[in-house]
Each structure stands twice: as C-alpha cells, then as structure tokens.
Amino acid sequence: MSVSHRQKRISVPQIRAMKGATPIVSLTAYTAPTAALLDDHVDLLLVGDSLGMVLYGMETTVGVTLDMMIAHGQAVMRGSQRACVIVDMPFGSYQESKETAFRNAARVMQDVGCAGVKMEGGEELAETIAFLTARGIPVLGHIGLMPQSVNTAGGFRAFGRAEDEAAQILRDANAVAAAGAFAMVIEGTIEPLARKVTETVPIPTIGIGASPACDGQILVTEDVVGLFAAFKPKFVRRYAELGNGLAAATRSYADDVRARRFPALEHCFGVKAPGSTAS
C-alpha cells in the first residue's frame, strides 16, 4: 500500500474532541495479529504494561521494562492502520525527573512511531506532563488505581471511598488536565467519583472499573475474550471464551497426534494423497 493511499490514523486531537460527544472505544493490544483484529473496531489501542501480567506471567506490572514496551509497541504499529496507538511508560522510566521522562518518552515515540505515551500519576506528575507536552509528546494521564504503585497503595482495590482519598483523586484529575494531558484513564474508582471527575475536567476520561458516564471505556483484551484466566476483575464483561476454545483445540490436536491421525498424507510434501492428482 502506498503512502498516499494509506489509511489515516485517528489522531490525539480527534480523541480529545470526542469529549462529551462520541464514546471512545479502547482496548489493549500487545501483538501485531491482535492489533490487526481490533483495528477496525476501536478508536484507541493501548500498548499497556499489563502485558507483564497477561503475556509474561508477572504478578504485577513493576517488572516491565522500556525495551519490552518498545518491542510490543512496534508490533502493534505494524499490525494496525487506523487506531490511535498509545504506549505505556513502564515503572521507573519517568518518575526520577521530568528530563528522564522526556528522554525515555522521546525514545518510545521515535522507535515505535506511536501517537503518545501514558503515565500514571496525579498532582506529583503534573510538572512532568507539562514538560513533555510542551515539547511535543502527547500524554494520556492515569489516575485512581495505579498498578505501578500497587506496593505502596495496599494492593488492588477500589479507590475513592474515603473522603480524603476522593478529594485527592479529584485534585489529581484537575492537575493532570491542567498540565496538558489530552485525556486520562480513571481506573478502579468508585462510580460517583469517576462520574464527578468526568463532569469536572475538560478532557476525555476513559474508564476501567469506573463509571458508564466516562467519555470512553478501556479493558484488557485478553480479559474481554477469556484468554487470561488467572483472575476476572469485577468490572470485566466476557464477550467470548476463547481460552476454552484454545484448550479444546489443543486437546483435539494432541489426540490426533497420539493416534497418528495427524499429519495425514494431504499435509505432507512429495506424496500423493488418495484421490489427489497433485503431489
């Protein structure tokens, strides 16, 4: 496909303009085949650091590296043509200083060719977000439950039940928006608070375990289709059970190999299968 006829991707300004208008459809993608399958149906593909748990069997996302995110980001870019692609900045790649964050985010943008990066954090990250956006790096914010901070947050739980915690999340949302983020993910936050944040900030909110009032929704694709069975969060709806199908297919394959039903001559080279005229 020539450059002149290549499909134009959904841009960051287009995502931002969806605030209060058309709900933003977003899913995670980590590989080229998955990205290709999702591309026609979503507005935004997030190369999430959740790949550490979903693909690599890690207990948290903390062990994910910048090189891993870049490699998977490149795969998703190769597999997609239409969706806006955002890549997660992994733990330790942006917290040290705004200058470090810029260098690492710039590397992601250059090596992957994605539309922007996602960072977890609220008020404490506002200066970094402003530093990056002023230098041409679009940032998708992330507030509420922040998986990279799970060790200090006391595990995976719903946030915003206590008044002080809810007030902090609201301050975080306003700070992220004021710093120049084009949108923000709200994760694991009680519904009334996520709704209030959505009504308060001028940029789109993308919920995961948040509220139907958010400007968009995101889920981990493997959760949606039943390919990740370690646990099922309360906020996930299964739309398929591909994991069961994969297990059943593997069982049939194993049975055929052990019974010598596979491969048959039709699957081999240099021989004629019964009734065939071609070798």
N, C-alpha and C positions, 0 to 999 in steps of 0.2 A: 504494500500500500504506500503510495507516495505521500510526502509531507503535505502537499496541497489538498489531498483527499482524506487525510487522517481525521478521525472524529475529534472534535474539540472537547477537552475535558471540562467538567464543572469546576469553576474557579472559586477561590476563597471569597471574593466579593459576592458571588452568586449565593454561596452558602449563607453569608451574613445577611443578605437581602431576604432570606426566607423567614426571618424573624416575624412571628405573628401571622404568617401567610400560609405557605405550604409546609406540612410537617417534613422534617429532614429524616430520611431513611438511611441508617448507618449500620454496618456490620464490621466485624474484624475479618482480616484476611492475612495469611502468613505465607501462602504459596501461589505460584502462577496459575495452576489449574483452578484453585478455589476462586481467585480473583476473577478469572475469566467467566466462571459460572455466575458470580454475583454481579458483575459489572453492569449489566443491563437493567438491574432492578434497584440499585441503591444510588444515593447521592454522594455518600462519603464512605470510603474504605479506610479503616484504621488498622495500621500495622501495629497491633498492641503488644506491649511487653508481657501480656498474658500468655504469649507463646511459650514463655518459660515453663508455665504450668501445663498448658494444653499440649504442646509438642515435645517438651524436654523432660516432663515429669518432675519439675521442681516443686517444692512445697509453697514457695512464694515467688514474686517477680524480682526479688532483690538480686538474684544471681545472674540476671540477663545483662549482656554486655553490649556496647555500642556496635561492635563488629557484627554481632548476631542481628541487631535491628537493621543494620545497613544491608546485610545479605538478604534478609527476608523482605525488606522494602524494595530492593531491586527486583526480586521475584514478582512481587505484587504489581509493580510498574510494568513489567514485561507481560503480565497476564491480563492487564486491564487497559481500556482505551478511553472510557467515558467518565468514570467516577473520580471525584476529588480524593487524592491519596494523602493521608497524614500519617506520620511515623512517630511513635512514642519515643521520647528521650528516656533511656533507662536510668535506674538508680545510680547516683554518683557521677553522672555525666553533666550535671548542670547546677548542682547545689553549692559547689565550692565558691563560685563567684560568677558575676554576670559575664566577665570576659571568657572564662572557661566555658560557660554555657553557649556563648556565641561561637567560639571555635568549634565546639562539638556539633552544634546545630548546623553551622555552615557546612561542616563535613557531610552531615546527613543529607542536606539539601543538594550539595554538589554530586555526591556519589550515587544518590538514589534518584534525584530528579523529581521528588515529591513536591506537593504544594505547600507544605508546612510541617510543623512539629507539635507534639502535645507534651505538656509538662504538668506535673501535679504540684499544687500549692496555692495558697491564698495570699494574704497580706505580705507574708515574708518573701513571696516570689514576685511581687508587683514590679519592683525595680528591675529585675531580670527580664521580665516580659516586655517592659517598656524599652529596655536596652536593645533587645532583639528586634522588636517590631520597628523601631526607629532605623534599624539597619537592614531592613528588607526581609526579615524572617517572620512569616505569619505564625502565630501561636494559638493553638487550641488549649484553653485552660482546663483544669480538672480540680473540682472541689468536693467536699463531703468526705466520703470514704476514699482514702488514698492508699491503694495497695502497697506502694513503695514504703509507706510509713506504718505498716501493719505492726511492726515490732514495738513501736512507741505508742500506738493507738489502742493496744489491748486486744488485737485480733480483728477479725471481720465481724462487723456488727452494724446495726442501723444507727446513723448519726442524726443529731438534732433534737433528741428527746429532752435533754436538759436545757434550761433557758440560756445559760451562758454559752453552751455549745451551739445552740441555734443562732444566737447573736453573732458568734464568731464566724459561722458559715455565711451569714448574710454579709458581714464585713468583708469576708474573703471574696464573695461574688462581686461586690461592688469594686473592690480593689483590682481584681483581675480584669473586669470590664474597663475600668478607668485606665489601666495600664496599656490597653490596646489589643487585647485578645480578640479574635474575630468571632469566637463562640466559646462555650465552656461545657464540659461534661459535668453533670451532677450525679454522683454515684452513692448508692446506699444511704439515702437521706429520707427522712420521714416525709410523707406526701404533702402535708400542708406547708412545710418549709420549702420544699422544692417548687411548689406552686407559687409561693410568695417570691422566691428568687426570680422565677421566670417572669413574673409581673413587674419586678423591680428593675432588672438590668436591661440595657438597650441592645444587647447582643443575644443571639440564639442560645438556648440551653438544650443540651442533648442528655436525656435521662437514661439511667440504667439503675433500676431499683429506686426510682424517684417518683415521678408523677406523670399521668397522662396529659397534664397541662403543659409539660415541657414542649419546646419548639421542635423537638425531634427525639428519636429513640435509638439506642445502640445496644446490641447484645453480642456476645461471643458466638460466632457462627457454629462452632462445634457444640455449644450448648443448645442452640436452636434445632440442630438436626440430629442430636443424640449421638454424637461421635466422642463426646467427653463424658465419661460416666463416673468419674471419681466422686463428684457430688453435684447436686442440682440446686442452685440458689432459688429462693422463694420467688424472685422476680422473673424467672425464666419460663417461657412457654415453649414446649417442644412442638415443633411443626413437622417433625419426621423422626424416625428411629433408625437412622442409617447404621448405627452401631450394631443393632441386632441383625440387620441385613448383611453387614460385613462378616459378622461371626458365622451366620448361616452359610454364606457363600464359601467361607474358608473351610467349614466343616464338609461341605459337598466336594470341594476340591481335594481335601485330604482323603476322603473316602474313595474318590475316583483314582487317585494316585496309588493308594494302597491296594486297590482291587485291580490295578493295571487297566482301568478303563480310560485313563488319560496318561500320556497323549495317545490318540488314535493315529492311524496312518495319514488321515487327512490333515493332521497337524505337522507332518514331517516332510522333509525335503528328499528328493531323489527317488521317491517311490510313488506308485500309483495306488490311490485308494480304490477299493472295489467300486466299479461302475464309473470311474473317472477316466477321462481321456487325456488329462494334463498331468505332468509329473511335478 
